[in-house]
Amino acid sequence: MAMGSKVTVENLRRILRNPRVVLGELGWQAMKINRKLSEKDGVRITDRDWDTLVLLDGCRLDTFEKCSRLDGDLSAVQSLGSHSTEFIERNFSDGQYHDTVYVSANPHVESLKGSGIFHDIVDVFDWGWDEELRTVPPETMAEATVDAAEQYPHKRIISHFMQPHTPFIGETGRRITHAGLTGGNREQSMGDSSELSLWMRLRYRLSSEDFETIREAYEENLELALPHVQRIQDAVGGKVVVSADHGNMFGERMRPIPAKMWGHPPGLTHPSLVRVPWLTMPHESRRETRADPPREAAAAMEDSQMNERLRALGYK
């Protein structure tokens, strides 16, 4: 039951059986207030100078600073969103980028297909999915990005990895029971917690996993991706920049209600969510880019298959 929703005897009984729901509800109310107070300032990535932009999904700035061994000049920028849907909409929905090819393992790029916004969209989420890992592996993304750079030598390339976003695919991460990075809802929190995402279960104090193990699995996911980012830089040439669409909350407290929050709910501007890395890697030459008319979009994925994969990533 959500606070402010219709009060019933059954809902009250559920709360009495599980008082931890109240803690989760405080988080939801804090999130709603924070959304109303949020500012929408941030960096529009298409306005920045790069030839290839690698996006690490859900990558915190402090985690990148700790784990990355990539060469380059690192700074911080503010993302336009705390969730992939916001990031994509606010960066791309009102423009035309016919000098750019978007290579993506993120499912939300589906919303841009057929829009004519980019010269082309390479939907690795569609054909590069690993059924065992329940995500697109970083090596598949690196290969697709290098192939796109060769196929489109005069285009800017956006390469949107899913890591360090869950599911956790490393040795530590595979021992953790989790559905995804977001997903689930408050009604589910009253019942069977096995259907909730890892972050939702943490929000409602329903997870038996200790925080340090979860952080280790998250860092492990990033460390698995970084060598493949280096592979891209070695192969494509030009100015390669590494950034993120948004970060992730690890129990930081929000304002004005100091409730702990996990994951990356949309509409928030907590620094752990919107301050993301911006690493400019060493380069001696630049790609010569030009705009050309967009190519025909591939057919959209079947709804049933899309929904299944969204659930695997925790978006449903």
N, C-alpha and C positions, 0 to 999 in steps of 0.2 A: 504493500500500500504506500502511496506517496502522500506525504504531508500535504494537507490542503485538498486531497481527494475525498470522495465520499466515505464517511466513517461507517463501518458495519461491525456487527458483533464478531463475525469471522475474522475480519482484518485485525480487530483488537486482540483476539485470541492469538493470532499469528505473531503479533508484536510481543505479547506476553511470553510466547514460546521461544522467541528469538529476539531479545532486547538489542542485539547487535545491529538490527535493522535501523534503530534510531541513529546510531553513529553514521551509518551509510546515508541516511536521509539528511543529516546535517551537511554532509558533503554535497549532496544534490542541491540543497537550498543555497549553500555557499556558491556553487557553480552557477546557478541561475542569476544570483546577484552580480557575480563577477562578470557574466556575459553582458549585463546591462551597463556595467561601468567600463567595459573593455574599449580600448582605442584600437583603431584599425590601421595604424601606421606600420610601415614596414618596407622592405626592399622588394621592388618588382624585378625579378631575376632577369627578365628579357632586356632590361635597361642596362644591365651590368656587362662588363667586357670579358668575354670568354669565347672560346671556340668549341670546347666540349665541357658540359656541366654535368658532373656526377652527383646525383642526389641520393643520400643514404636515408632511408625512410625511418623517421622517429629517432634520429640520432641526437642525443644530448651533446651540448658543447663540452661540458666537463669530461664526459666519457670519451669523446673524440680526442681531447687534449691528452688524456691518460693513455689511450690505447694506440693512437696512430703513430707510425714511424715513417709516414710519407714525408718527403722533402717538400719545402715550400714555405710561403709566408702565410701564417694563420691569423685571422682576425675574426670578429663576431659580427653578425648582421641580424636584424630582426625579421623573422618570417611574417608573411601576410596571413598566416593561419596556424592554428594549433591542431589541425586535422588535415588529412590529405585532400578531402573534398574542398575545404576552404582554400587551401594553397592553390589548387588547380583552378578553381573558379576565379579567385582574385588576381592571379597572375596572367591568365590566358583568355578568359571568356569574352573579353571585349576588344580583342586585337586580332591581327593577322600576322603570322610569323612564317612566311613562305620561304625564308632562308634557313628554317630550322626543321630537324627531324627529331621526333620524340620517341625514344626507345624505352619502353616501360614494362616493369614487372608489377606495377601497382594497378589494381582493378579499376580504380576510379578514372583512369584515362579513357575507359569505354565511353564516358559521357562526351568526349571530344570527337569521337569517330564521326565522319561525315560532315563535320562542321566547317571544313576548309580552313581551319585556324593555322595548321602546320602544313609544310610541304608534304610530309608523310608521318604516319604513326606506325611504329613497329610494336605490335602488341605481343610482347613476350609472355605476358600473363596468359594469353590464349594458348600458345603452342609450346611454351617452355616450362609448363607446370610439372612438378615432381609429385606424384601421388603419394609416395612414401613420406617425403618431407612436408607435404601440404603447403608448399610455397614454390617460388621460382628460385633455384639455387644461384648463388653469386657467380659461379663459373659460367652458367648459361647466359646470364646478363652480360658478362664481359665479352663473351663470344659474339653475342648479338650486337653489342655496341661497336666492336671492331669491324664486324661485317657491314654495319650501317655506315660507318665512316669510310669504308672502301667503296661501298655502293654509291654514296653521296659525298664525293670528295670536296664539293663546294657548298656544303651546308654546315651550319652549326648543329651540334648533336647534344640533346639532353638524354642522359642515361639514368633512369630512375630505378635503383635497386630497392628490394624489399627489406633487406637487413639494415639495421639491427632489429627492426620490427619482428614481433613474434609471427609464426612459431619459432621457438628456439631450436636450432638445428645442430648445435654442437654436442659434445659428449655430456657436459653438465646439463644442458638444456633439455636433452631428450629424456632425462630422468624426471622432469617436472611435468605434472599433469596440467595442461593448459589448452584453451581453445583458441586464443588469439589476443590481440592487444586491446581491442575495445569490444563492444558487443554485450549481449545480455541486457536485461532491464530490471527495474525495481520489483516488478511483480514476480519475476523468476527468483529474486533474492529471498522471497518468502518461502520458497519451496526447495527443490532439488538443486544444490549448488554445483553439481557436476556439469550442468549445462552452461554455466557462466564462464566468461573469460577469466583469465588469471587476474587481470587488474580489477575487474568487478568483484571477484571473490576477496581480494585484498581490501577493497573499499568497504566491504561489509564484514570484514574480519572472519571470513569463511575459509580462508586458505590455511593449510598446515605447513606450507613451504616457508622457510625462514628467508628473511630479506636478503641476507648476504648471498645465499645460493641463487636467488633470482637476479641479483645484480651481476653475479659472476656469469650467469647464463646470457644475460643481455650483452655484457662486454665480450663474451665469447662469440656471439653472433656478429658483432662488429669486426672482431679480429679475423673472422673467417672471410669477411668481405674485402678487407683492405688490400690483401695481395692481388685481388682481381681488379681493384681500382688502379693499382700500380701497373698491371698488365695493360690496361687501357691507355694509360699515359705513355707507356713504352711504344705502343703500336700506332696510335693515331696522330701523334705530333700536335703541334700548335699549343695554344694556351688552354690547359686543363684546370678547371676549378672544381673543388669538392665541397659540397654543402649538404643541407638537409631540408626536407619540406617542413619539418617541425621537430620538436623534441619529445620528451616524455617525463611525466611526473612520477617520482619515487617517494610518495608520502609527504611531500612538501605541503605546508599549510597555506591555504588560500586566504584572501581578504574579501570582505570584512569579517566573515565568520571563519575562525581559524580551524577549519576542518581539514583533515589530511585528504589528499587526492592522489590517485594512481592512474596511469595511462595517459591518454591525450584527448580528452573531450573537446569537441568543437567550441569555438566562441570564447576561449580564455586567452589571457595575455600574461600568464605567469612566466617569469624569465626562463624557467626550466623547459617551457614549451615553445617559446618564440625566439629566444636567443640561440642561434644555430651557428655552426662553424662555417667559415669561408676561407678555404685553403687554396691559394694560388700556387700551383706547382711550377717548377722551373721549366722554361721553354726558350728556345733559340729562334724559332720561326713561328709564323702564324698561318692558319688555314685561310685561303682566299674564298670568301663566301659570297653567294648571290641569291636573290629570291627568284623562284620559279613557280609556276602555277601548281597547286596541290594535286597530288595523285588521287585516284579513286580509293575510297576507304574500303577495307575488307569487310565482309559481312560480320555483323555483331554476333557474339556468342549466344547460344541458347540460354533462356532465362534459368532453366533448371540447373544447368552446369554452372552458370554464373553464381547463383545463390549458394550452391554447394561450396564453391571455392571461397566466396565471401565469408561463409560460416567458418571455414578452416582458418581464415586469417583473422577471425574475430569481429568482422564488420556486421554480422547479423546475429 
